[in-house]
Amino acid sequence: MLLPESDLPHASILVAMTRDRLIGTGTSLPWHLPEDLALFRRLTLGNTVIMGHNTFRSIGSPLAGRANIVLSRTITELEGVLVCHSFAESLGVARELGKPLFFIGGAEVYRQALPVVDTLHISWVKGTFRGDRYFPEIDFGGWQEREVCEFNGFRYVRYQQVTQHIS
């Protein structure tokens, strides 16, 4: 069972992807965008990040200055991170930490996070790349652009979920 939305700290997805939703190849990014990495650091520093085990492996070590939660069905302990065995467990741990929460990949973590987040931080990567990892399909009809910034090689957009009130 997922926690009620009001029990969670502010929860966001943070992702870099192409227009065809490509997010990676194997356990790496198919692009190198220093400004996107700096943006990632600025947004997540001092907060909580949740990632899958493969994403953690691709990063190589815990992200400094952040509470790191790694989702894994098989790993029981990793130095410097909190390991959770289910998405619901990771939400419980994040709630206890009480800091803003960023889901940072991979594809399965994003799929599970979409129903519980109210903000999407998307770096729309320009260009064509090869890869085999994709962000889940999303209907942007329920989201509004709140911030847009152009960078070399990508366009950053912060989307806020639109709350619909029934009269």
Helices and strands as residue ranges (DSSP letters): G 5-7, E 11-17, E 22-24, H 34-44, E 48-52, H 53-59, E 67-71, E 82-84, H 87-97, E 101-103, H 107-113, G 114-116, E 119-125, E 133-134, G 140-142, E 143-151, E 154-161
